[in-house]
Amino acid sequence: MPKRFRFGLETLLHHRQRIEDERAGGLARAVQARLEAEAAVRAIDERTERSLADQAALLAQGGFAAPDLAAFVNFRHGLEVQREHAQKTVAKALHEEERARRALVQARQDREALSRLKDKQFKAWQIEIDNAEAHLMDELATQAFARPARPET
């Protein structure tokens, strides 16, 4: 019976696969954080547009008092501050996403290096098994040829 294929670094390969999976999860979380940050910026932009539309509507109705103007200015300033903060959050999320992507690529390369080594060792094992089987078949054929033929009765 031929010996079974064993890859001595199988445990390390599984460990590297787990690391790659963790890094893929980290990238997914980073992408989700970026998408949420971008959605926050869009929401602020929509609020700003609605505010401008409300302000234009009040102007069309005949204007508004100074306290109303001050309230609009303060509200718009608050939205601008929120937007700046949200933009910084987007930039930070983009940076984190890129870091997570690089970490995933590195983990994938580490795992693929071991996978290639495993494949190489498997092919060498397969050649060894094929050669052993060929040798056995040659031996059986030689023995069958060397045996005297049985007389027919």
DOVEX-596640 format. One line per field, with one value per atom (N, C-alpha, C): chain; residue in one letter; residue number from 1; atom name; x, y, z. Coordinates in Angstrom, 1 decimal. Layout:
// residues N
chain	(A, ...);
res	(a, ...);
n	(NUM, ...);
atom	(CA, ...);
xx	(X, ...);
yy	(Y, ...);
zz	(Z, ...);
//
This chain:
// residues 153
chain	(A, A, A, A, A, A, A, A, A, A, A, A, A, A, A, A, A, A, A, A, A, A, A, A, A, A, A, A, A, A, A, A, A, A, A, A, A, A, A, A, A, A, A, A, A, A, A, A, A, A, A, A, A, A, A, A, A, A, A, A, A, A, A, A, A, A, A, A, A, A, A, A, A, A, A, A, A, A, A, A, A, A, A, A, A, A, A, A, A, A, A, A, A, A, A, A, A, A, A, A, A, A, A, A, A, A, A, A, A, A, A, A, A, A, A, A, A, A, A, A, A, A, A, A, A, A, A, A, A, A, A, A, A, A, A, A, A, A, A, A, A, A, A, A, A, A, A, A, A, A, A, A, A, A, A, A, A, A, A, A, A, A, A, A, A, A, A, A, A, A, A, A, A, A, A, A, A, A, A, A, A, A, A, A, A, A, A, A, A, A, A, A, A, A, A, A, A, A, A, A, A, A, A, A, A, A, A, A, A, A, A, A, A, A, A, A, A, A, A, A, A, A, A, A, A, A, A, A, A, A, A, A, A, A, A, A, A, A, A, A, A, A, A, A, A, A, A, A, A, A, A, A, A, A, A, A, A, A, A, A, A, A, A, A, A, A, A, A, A, A, A, A, A, A, A, A, A, A, A, A, A, A, A, A, A, A, A, A, A, A, A, A, A, A, A, A, A, A, A, A, A, A, A, A, A, A, A, A, A, A, A, A, A, A, A, A, A, A, A, A, A, A, A, A, A, A, A, A, A, A, A, A, A, A, A, A, A, A, A, A, A, A, A, A, A, A, A, A, A, A, A, A, A, A, A, A, A, A, A, A, A, A, A, A, A, A, A, A, A, A, A, A, A, A, A, A, A, A, A, A, A, A, A, A, A, A, A, A, A, A, A, A, A, A, A, A, A, A, A, A, A, A, A, A, A, A, A, A, A, A, A, A, A, A, A, A, A, A, A, A, A, A, A, A, A, A, A, A, A, A, A, A, A, A, A, A, A, A, A, A, A, A, A, A, A, A, A, A, A, A, A, A, A, A, A, A, A, A, A);
res	(m, m, m, p, p, p, k, k, k, r, r, r, f, f, f, r, r, r, f, f, f, g, g, g, l, l, l, e, e, e, t, t, t, l, l, l, l, l, l, h, h, h, h, h, h, r, r, r, q, q, q, r, r, r, i, i, i, e, e, e, d, d, d, e, e, e, r, r, r, a, a, a, g, g, g, g, g, g, l, l, l, a, a, a, r, r, r, a, a, a, v, v, v, q, q, q, a, a, a, r, r, r, l, l, l, e, e, e, a, a, a, e, e, e, a, a, a, a, a, a, v, v, v, r, r, r, a, a, a, i, i, i, d, d, d, e, e, e, r, r, r, t, t, t, e, e, e, r, r, r, s, s, s, l, l, l, a, a, a, d, d, d, q, q, q, a, a, a, a, a, a, l, l, l, l, l, l, a, a, a, q, q, q, g, g, g, g, g, g, f, f, f, a, a, a, a, a, a, p, p, p, d, d, d, l, l, l, a, a, a, a, a, a, f, f, f, v, v, v, n, n, n, f, f, f, r, r, r, h, h, h, g, g, g, l, l, l, e, e, e, v, v, v, q, q, q, r, r, r, e, e, e, h, h, h, a, a, a, q, q, q, k, k, k, t, t, t, v, v, v, a, a, a, k, k, k, a, a, a, l, l, l, h, h, h, e, e, e, e, e, e, e, e, e, r, r, r, a, a, a, r, r, r, r, r, r, a, a, a, l, l, l, v, v, v, q, q, q, a, a, a, r, r, r, q, q, q, d, d, d, r, r, r, e, e, e, a, a, a, l, l, l, s, s, s, r, r, r, l, l, l, k, k, k, d, d, d, k, k, k, q, q, q, f, f, f, k, k, k, a, a, a, w, w, w, q, q, q, i, i, i, e, e, e, i, i, i, d, d, d, n, n, n, a, a, a, e, e, e, a, a, a, h, h, h, l, l, l, m, m, m, d, d, d, e, e, e, l, l, l, a, a, a, t, t, t, q, q, q, a, a, a, f, f, f, a, a, a, r, r, r, p, p, p, a, a, a, r, r, r, p, p, p, e, e, e, t, t, t);
n	(1, 1, 1, 2, 2, 2, 3, 3, 3, 4, 4, 4, 5, 5, 5, 6, 6, 6, 7, 7, 7, 8, 8, 8, 9, 9, 9, 10, 10, 10, 11, 11, 11, 12, 12, 12, 13, 13, 13, 14, 14, 14, 15, 15, 15, 16, 16, 16, 17, 17, 17, 18, 18, 18, 19, 19, 19, 20, 20, 20, 21, 21, 21, 22, 22, 22, 23, 23, 23, 24, 24, 24, 25, 25, 25, 26, 26, 26, 27, 27, 27, 28, 28, 28, 29, 29, 29, 30, 30, 30, 31, 31, 31, 32, 32, 32, 33, 33, 33, 34, 34, 34, 35, 35, 35, 36, 36, 36, 37, 37, 37, 38, 38, 38, 39, 39, 39, 40, 40, 40, 41, 41, 41, 42, 42, 42, 43, 43, 43, 44, 44, 44, 45, 45, 45, 46, 46, 46, 47, 47, 47, 48, 48, 48, 49, 49, 49, 50, 50, 50, 51, 51, 51, 52, 52, 52, 53, 53, 53, 54, 54, 54, 55, 55, 55, 56, 56, 56, 57, 57, 57, 58, 58, 58, 59, 59, 59, 60, 60, 60, 61, 61, 61, 62, 62, 62, 63, 63, 63, 64, 64, 64, 65, 65, 65, 66, 66, 66, 67, 67, 67, 68, 68, 68, 69, 69, 69, 70, 70, 70, 71, 71, 71, 72, 72, 72, 73, 73, 73, 74, 74, 74, 75, 75, 75, 76, 76, 76, 77, 77, 77, 78, 78, 78, 79, 79, 79, 80, 80, 80, 81, 81, 81, 82, 82, 82, 83, 83, 83, 84, 84, 84, 85, 85, 85, 86, 86, 86, 87, 87, 87, 88, 88, 88, 89, 89, 89, 90, 90, 90, 91, 91, 91, 92, 92, 92, 93, 93, 93, 94, 94, 94, 95, 95, 95, 96, 96, 96, 97, 97, 97, 98, 98, 98, 99, 99, 99, 100, 100, 100, 101, 101, 101, 102, 102, 102, 103, 103, 103, 104, 104, 104, 105, 105, 105, 106, 106, 106, 107, 107, 107, 108, 108, 108, 109, 109, 109, 110, 110, 110, 111, 111, 111, 112, 112, 112, 113, 113, 113, 114, 114, 114, 115, 115, 115, 116, 116, 116, 117, 117, 117, 118, 118, 118, 119, 119, 119, 120, 120, 120, 121, 121, 121, 122, 122, 122, 123, 123, 123, 124, 124, 124, 125, 125, 125, 126, 126, 126, 127, 127, 127, 128, 128, 128, 129, 129, 129, 130, 130, 130, 131, 131, 131, 132, 132, 132, 133, 133, 133, 134, 134, 134, 135, 135, 135, 136, 136, 136, 137, 137, 137, 138, 138, 138, 139, 139, 139, 140, 140, 140, 141, 141, 141, 142, 142, 142, 143, 143, 143, 144, 144, 144, 145, 145, 145, 146, 146, 146, 147, 147, 147, 148, 148, 148, 149, 149, 149, 150, 150, 150, 151, 151, 151, 152, 152, 152, 153, 153, 153);
atom	(N, CA, C, N, CA, C, N, CA, C, N, CA, C, N, CA, C, N, CA, C, N, CA, C, N, CA, C, N, CA, C, N, CA, C, N, CA, C, N, CA, C, N, CA, C, N, CA, C, N, CA, C, N, CA, C, N, CA, C, N, CA, C, N, CA, C, N, CA, C, N, CA, C, N, CA, C, N, CA, C, N, CA, C, N, CA, C, N, CA, C, N, CA, C, N, CA, C, N, CA, C, N, CA, C, N, CA, C, N, CA, C, N, CA, C, N, CA, C, N, CA, C, N, CA, C, N, CA, C, N, CA, C, N, CA, C, N, CA, C, N, CA, C, N, CA, C, N, CA, C, N, CA, C, N, CA, C, N, CA, C, N, CA, C, N, CA, C, N, CA, C, N, CA, C, N, CA, C, N, CA, C, N, CA, C, N, CA, C, N, CA, C, N, CA, C, N, CA, C, N, CA, C, N, CA, C, N, CA, C, N, CA, C, N, CA, C, N, CA, C, N, CA, C, N, CA, C, N, CA, C, N, CA, C, N, CA, C, N, CA, C, N, CA, C, N, CA, C, N, CA, C, N, CA, C, N, CA, C, N, CA, C, N, CA, C, N, CA, C, N, CA, C, N, CA, C, N, CA, C, N, CA, C, N, CA, C, N, CA, C, N, CA, C, N, CA, C, N, CA, C, N, CA, C, N, CA, C, N, CA, C, N, CA, C, N, CA, C, N, CA, C, N, CA, C, N, CA, C, N, CA, C, N, CA, C, N, CA, C, N, CA, C, N, CA, C, N, CA, C, N, CA, C, N, CA, C, N, CA, C, N, CA, C, N, CA, C, N, CA, C, N, CA, C, N, CA, C, N, CA, C, N, CA, C, N, CA, C, N, CA, C, N, CA, C, N, CA, C, N, CA, C, N, CA, C, N, CA, C, N, CA, C, N, CA, C, N, CA, C, N, CA, C, N, CA, C, N, CA, C, N, CA, C, N, CA, C, N, CA, C, N, CA, C, N, CA, C, N, CA, C, N, CA, C, N, CA, C, N, CA, C, N, CA, C, N, CA, C, N, CA, C, N, CA, C, N, CA, C, N, CA, C, N, CA, C, N, CA, C, N, CA, C, N, CA, C, N, CA, C, N, CA, C, N, CA, C, N, CA, C, N, CA, C, N, CA, C, N, CA, C, N, CA, C, N, CA, C, N, CA, C, N, CA, C);
xx	(0.9, 0.0, 0.9, 0.6, 1.5, 1.3, 2.4, 2.3, 1.4, 0.7, -0.2, 0.6, 0.0, 0.6, 0.4, 1.5, 1.4, 2.2, 1.6, 2.3, 2.6, 3.9, 4.4, 4.0, 3.7, 3.3, 1.8, 1.1, -0.4, -1.0, -0.5, -1.0, -0.7, 0.5, 0.9, 0.0, -0.3, -1.1, -2.5, -3.1, -4.4, -4.4, -3.3, -3.1, -3.1, -2.4, -2.3, -3.6, -4.4, -5.7, -6.6, -6.5, -7.3, -6.9, -5.7, -5.2, -5.8, -5.7, -6.3, -7.8, -8.5, -9.9, -10.2, -9.4, -9.5, -9.2, -8.2, -7.9, -9.0, -9.6, -10.7, -11.9, -12.1, -13.2, -12.8, -11.6, -11.1, -11.3, -11.1, -11.3, -12.8, -13.6, -15.0, -15.5, -15.0, -15.4, -15.0, -13.8, -13.2, -14.0, -14.4, -15.2, -16.6, -17.2, -18.5, -18.3, -17.3, -17.1, -16.9, -16.2, -16.1, -17.4, -18.2, -19.5, -20.4, -20.4, -21.2, -20.8, -19.4, -18.9, -19.3, -19.3, -19.7, -21.2, -22.0, -23.4, -23.7, -22.9, -23.1, -22.8, -21.8, -21.5, -22.6, -23.2, -24.3, -25.5, -25.8, -26.9, -26.7, -25.5, -25.3, -25.5, -25.0, -25.2, -26.7, -27.5, -28.9, -29.6, -29.1, -29.7, -29.3, -28.1, -27.7, -28.5, -28.8, -29.6, -31.0, -31.6, -32.9, -33.0, -31.9, -31.8, -31.8, -31.0, -30.9, -32.3, -32.9, -34.3, -35.3, -35.2, -36.1, -35.8, -34.5, -34.1, -34.6, -34.5, -34.9, -36.5, -37.2, -38.6, -39.1, -38.4, -38.7, -38.4, -37.3, -37.0, -38.1, -38.6, -39.6, -40.9, -41.2, -42.4, -42.3, -41.2, -41.1, -40.0, -39.1, -38.0, -38.3, -37.4, -37.5, -36.7, -37.0, -36.4, -35.0, -34.3, -32.9, -32.6, -33.5, -33.2, -33.3, -34.3, -34.4, -33.1, -32.6, -31.3, -30.2, -30.1, -29.0, -29.2, -30.4, -30.6, -30.2, -30.5, -30.1, -28.5, -27.9, -26.4, -25.8, -26.3, -25.8, -26.0, -27.2, -27.5, -26.6, -26.4, -25.5, -24.0, -23.6, -22.3, -22.1, -23.1, -23.1, -23.0, -23.7, -23.7, -22.3, -21.7, -20.3, -19.3, -19.5, -18.6, -18.8, -20.0, -20.3, -19.8, -19.9, -19.4, -17.9, -17.2, -15.7, -15.3, -16.0, -15.8, -16.0, -17.2, -17.5, -16.5, -16.0, -15.0, -13.7, -13.3, -12.1, -12.4, -13.6, -13.9, -13.8, -14.3, -14.1, -12.7, -11.9, -10.4, -9.8, -10.1, -9.6, -10.0, -11.3, -11.8, -11.2, -10.9, -10.2, -8.8, -8.1, -6.8, -6.8, -7.8, -7.9, -8.3, -9.1, -9.5, -8.2, -7.4, -6.2, -5.2, -5.1, -4.2, -4.8, -6.1, -6.7, -6.5, -6.6, -6.4, -5.0, -4.0, -2.6, -2.4, -2.9, -2.8, -3.4, -4.5, -5.1, -4.3, -3.7, -2.9, -1.7, -1.1, 0.1, -0.2, -1.4, -1.8, -2.1, -2.7, -3.0, -1.7, -0.7, 0.6, 1.3, 1.2, 1.8, 1.2, -0.2, -0.8, -0.6, -0.6, -0.4, 1.0, 2.0, 3.4, 3.4, 2.7, 2.6, 1.8, 0.7, -0.1, 0.7, 1.6, 2.4, 3.4, 4.0, 4.9, 4.2, 3.0, 2.2, 1.9, 1.5, 1.3, 2.6, 3.7, 5.0, 5.3, 5.1, 5.4, 4.4, 3.1, 2.2, 2.6, 3.0, 3.4, 4.6, 5.5, 6.7, 6.3, 5.4, 4.8, 4.1, 3.3, 2.6, 3.5, 4.6, 5.6, 6.2, 6.5, 7.1, 6.2, 4.9, 3.9, 3.8, 3.7, 3.6, 4.8, 6.0, 7.2, 7.2, 6.7, 6.6, 5.6, 4.5, 3.5, 4.0, 4.7, 5.3, 6.3, 7.2, 8.2, 7.5, 6.4, 5.7, 5.0, 4.5, 3.9, 5.0, 6.1, 7.2, 7.7, 7.7, 8.1, 7.1, 5.8, 4.8, 4.9, 5.1, 5.2, 6.4, 7.5, 8.7, 8.5, 7.9, 7.6, 6.7, 5.7, 4.7, 5.4, 6.3, 7.0, 8.0, 8.6, 9.7, 9.1, 7.8, 7.2, 7.0, 7.2, 7.0, 5.4, 5.1, 3.7, 3.1, 1.9, 1.3, 0.8, 1.0, 0.5, -1.0, -1.7, -3.1, -3.5, -4.5, -5.0, -6.1);
yy	(-1.2, 0.0, 1.2, 2.2, 3.4, 4.3, 5.0, 5.9, 7.0, 7.6, 8.7, 10.0, 10.9, 12.2, 13.0, 13.5, 14.4, 15.6, 16.8, 18.1, 18.5, 18.5, 18.8, 20.2, 21.1, 22.5, 22.7, 21.7, 21.8, 22.7, 22.6, 23.4, 24.9, 25.2, 26.5, 27.1, 26.2, 26.6, 27.0, 26.1, 26.4, 27.7, 27.9, 29.2, 30.4, 30.3, 31.4, 31.6, 30.6, 30.7, 31.5, 31.1, 31.8, 33.3, 33.6, 35.0, 35.7, 35.1, 35.7, 36.0, 35.0, 35.2, 36.4, 36.5, 37.6, 38.9, 38.9, 40.2, 40.5, 39.5, 39.8, 40.4, 39.9, 40.5, 41.9, 42.1, 43.5, 44.5, 44.0, 44.8, 45.1, 44.1, 44.3, 45.3, 45.2, 46.2, 47.6, 47.7, 49.0, 49.6, 48.8, 49.2, 49.7, 48.9, 49.3, 50.7, 50.9, 52.1, 53.3, 53.1, 54.1, 54.4, 53.4, 53.6, 54.4, 54.1, 54.8, 56.3, 56.5, 57.9, 58.7, 58.0, 58.7, 59.0, 58.1, 58.3, 59.5, 59.6, 60.8, 62.1, 62.1, 63.3, 63.6, 62.6, 62.8, 63.4, 62.8, 63.3, 64.7, 65.1, 66.5, 67.4, 66.9, 67.7, 67.9, 66.8, 66.9, 67.9, 67.9, 68.8, 70.3, 70.4, 71.8, 72.2, 71.3, 71.7, 72.0, 71.3, 71.6, 72.9, 73.2, 74.5, 75.6, 75.5, 76.5, 76.7, 75.6, 75.7, 76.4, 76.0, 76.7, 78.2, 78.5, 79.9, 80.7, 80.0, 80.6, 80.8, 79.8, 79.9, 81.1, 81.2, 82.4, 83.7, 83.8, 85.0, 85.3, 84.3, 84.4, 84.9, 84.6, 85.0, 86.4, 87.0, 88.4, 88.6, 87.7, 87.9, 87.3, 87.6, 87.1, 88.1, 88.0, 88.9, 88.5, 89.5, 89.3, 88.1, 87.8, 86.6, 85.3, 85.3, 84.1, 83.9, 85.1, 85.0, 84.5, 85.0, 84.6, 83.1, 82.6, 81.2, 80.3, 80.8, 80.1, 80.1, 81.2, 81.3, 80.3, 80.3, 79.4, 78.0, 77.7, 76.3, 75.9, 76.8, 76.4, 76.3, 77.1, 77.0, 75.7, 75.3, 74.0, 72.8, 72.9, 71.9, 71.8, 73.0, 73.0, 72.4, 72.6, 72.0, 70.5, 70.1, 68.6, 68.0, 68.7, 68.2, 68.0, 69.0, 68.9, 67.7, 67.6, 66.4, 65.1, 65.1, 63.8, 63.6, 64.6, 64.5, 63.9, 64.4, 63.8, 62.3, 62.0, 60.6, 59.8, 60.3, 59.6, 59.4, 60.4, 60.3, 59.2, 59.3, 58.3, 56.9, 56.7, 55.4, 54.9, 55.8, 55.4, 55.0, 55.7, 55.2, 53.9, 53.7, 52.4, 51.3, 51.6, 50.6, 50.2, 51.1, 50.8, 50.0, 50.3, 49.6, 48.1, 48.0, 46.6, 45.9, 46.6, 45.9, 45.4, 46.2, 45.8, 44.6, 44.6, 43.5, 42.2, 42.4, 41.2, 40.6, 41.5, 41.1, 40.4, 40.9, 40.3, 38.9, 38.8, 37.5, 36.5, 37.0, 36.1, 35.6, 36.5, 36.1, 35.1, 35.3, 34.3, 32.9, 32.9, 31.7, 31.0, 31.8, 31.2, 30.6, 31.2, 30.7, 29.3, 29.1, 27.7, 26.8, 27.3, 26.5, 26.0, 26.9, 26.5, 25.4, 25.6, 24.6, 23.3, 23.3, 22.1, 21.4, 22.2, 21.7, 21.0, 21.7, 21.2, 19.9, 19.8, 18.6, 17.5, 17.8, 16.8, 16.3, 17.1, 16.6, 15.7, 16.1, 15.2, 13.9, 13.9, 12.7, 11.8, 12.5, 11.8, 11.1, 11.8, 11.2, 10.0, 10.1, 9.0, 7.8, 8.1, 7.0, 6.4, 7.2, 6.7, 5.9, 6.3, 5.5, 4.2, 4.2, 3.0, 2.0, 2.5, 1.7, 1.1, 2.0, 1.5, 0.4, 0.6, -0.4, -1.7, -1.6, -2.8, -3.5, -2.7, -3.3, -4.0, -3.4, -4.0, -5.3, -5.2, -6.4, -7.6, -7.2, -8.3, -8.8, -7.9, -8.4, -9.3, -8.9, -9.7, -11.1, -11.1, -12.4, -13.2, -12.6, -13.4, -14.0, -13.2, -13.7, -14.8, -14.7, -15.6, -16.9, -17.0, -18.2, -19.1, -20.4, -21.3, -21.4, -21.5, -21.6, -23.0, -23.0, -24.2, -25.0, -26.2, -27.0, -27.1, -27.0, -27.2, -28.6, -28.9, -30.2, -30.6);
zz	(0.0, 0.0, 0.0, -0.9, -1.0, 0.3, 0.5, 1.7, 1.3, 2.4, 2.2, 2.1, 1.4, 1.2, 2.5, 3.1, 4.3, 4.0, 4.3, 4.1, 5.5, 5.8, 7.2, 7.7, 6.8, 7.2, 7.1, 7.2, 7.1, 8.2, 9.4, 10.5, 10.2, 9.7, 9.4, 8.2, 7.3, 6.2, 6.7, 7.6, 8.1, 8.9, 9.7, 10.5, 9.5, 8.4, 7.5, 6.8, 6.6, 6.0, 7.0, 8.3, 9.3, 9.3, 9.3, 9.2, 8.0, 6.9, 5.6, 5.8, 6.4, 6.6, 7.6, 8.6, 9.5, 8.8, 8.0, 7.3, 6.3, 5.7, 4.8, 5.5, 6.7, 7.6, 8.0, 8.3, 8.6, 7.4, 6.2, 5.1, 4.9, 5.1, 4.9, 5.9, 7.2, 8.2, 7.8, 7.2, 6.8, 5.7, 4.7, 3.6, 4.1, 5.1, 5.6, 6.4, 7.1, 7.8, 6.8, 5.7, 4.7, 4.1, 3.8, 3.1, 4.1, 5.4, 6.3, 6.5, 6.4, 6.5, 5.3, 4.1, 2.9, 2.9, 3.5, 3.6, 4.5, 5.6, 6.5, 5.7, 4.9, 4.1, 3.2, 2.5, 1.6, 2.4, 3.6, 4.4, 4.7, 5.1, 5.4, 4.2, 3.1, 1.8, 1.5, 1.7, 1.5, 2.4, 3.7, 4.7, 4.3, 3.7, 3.3, 2.1, 1.2, 0.0, 0.5, 1.4, 1.9, 2.6, 3.3, 4.0, 3.1, 2.0, 1.0, 0.3, 0.0, -0.6, 0.3, 1.6, 2.6, 2.6, 2.6, 2.7, 1.4, 0.2, -1.0, -1.0, -0.5, -0.4, 0.5, 1.6, 2.5, 1.9, 1.1, 0.4, -0.7, -1.3, -2.4, -1.7, -0.5, 0.2, 0.8, 0.6, 1.1, 2.1, 2.2, 3.1, 4.5, 5.4, 6.7, 7.6, 8.9, 9.9, 10.2, 10.8, 11.1, 12.0, 13.0, 13.9, 13.0, 12.0, 11.2, 10.3, 9.8, 9.1, 9.9, 11.1, 12.1, 12.3, 12.5, 12.7, 11.5, 10.3, 9.1, 9.0, 9.3, 9.2, 10.2, 11.4, 12.5, 12.1, 11.5, 11.1, 10.0, 9.0, 7.9, 8.4, 9.3, 9.9, 10.6, 11.3, 12.0, 11.0, 9.9, 8.9, 8.2, 8.0, 7.4, 8.4, 9.7, 10.6, 10.6, 10.6, 10.6, 9.3, 8.2, 6.9, 6.9, 7.5, 7.6, 8.5, 9.6, 10.4, 9.7, 9.0, 8.2, 7.1, 6.5, 5.4, 6.0, 7.2, 7.9, 8.2, 8.6, 8.9, 7.7, 6.5, 5.3, 4.9, 5.1, 4.8, 5.7, 6.9, 7.9, 7.5, 7.1, 6.7, 5.4, 4.5, 3.3, 3.6, 4.5, 4.9, 5.6, 6.4, 7.1, 6.1, 5.2, 4.2, 3.3, 3.0, 2.2, 3.0, 4.3, 5.2, 5.3, 5.5, 5.6, 4.3, 3.1, 1.8, 1.7, 2.1, 2.0, 2.9, 4.1, 5.1, 4.5, 3.8, 3.2, 2.1, 1.3, 0.1, 0.7, 1.7, 2.3, 2.9, 3.6, 4.2, 3.0, 2.0, 0.8, 0.2, 0.1, -0.5, 0.4, 1.7, 2.6, 2.5, 2.4, 2.3, 1.0, -0.1, -1.4, -1.5, -0.9, -0.9, -0.3, 0.8, 1.4, 0.5, -0.1, -1.0, -2.2, -2.7, -3.8, -3.4, -2.2, -1.6, -1.5, -1.0, -0.8, -2.1, -3.1, -4.5, -5.0, -4.9, -5.4, -4.7, -3.4, -2.6, -3.1, -3.3, -3.7, -5.1, -6.0, -7.3, -7.2, -6.4, -6.2, -5.6, -4.6, -4.1, -5.1, -6.0, -7.0, -8.0, -8.3, -9.2, -8.6, -7.3, -6.6, -6.6, -6.3, -6.3, -7.7, -8.7, -10.1, -10.4, -10.1, -10.3, -9.6, -8.3, -7.6, -8.2, -8.7, -9.3, -10.6, -11.4, -12.6, -12.4, -11.3, -11.0, -10.6, -9.8, -9.4, -10.6, -11.5, -12.7, -13.5, -13.7, -14.4, -13.7, -12.4, -11.7, -11.9, -11.8, -12.0, -13.4, -14.4, -15.8, -16.0, -15.4, -15.5, -14.9, -13.7, -13.0, -13.8, -14.4, -15.2, -16.5, -17.0, -18.2, -17.9, -16.7, -16.3, -15.8, -15.4, -15.0, -16.2, -15.9, -17.0, -17.3, -18.5, -18.8, -18.3, -17.8, -17.3, -18.5, -18.5, -19.6, -19.5, -20.7, -20.7, -20.6, -19.8, -19.7, -20.5);
//
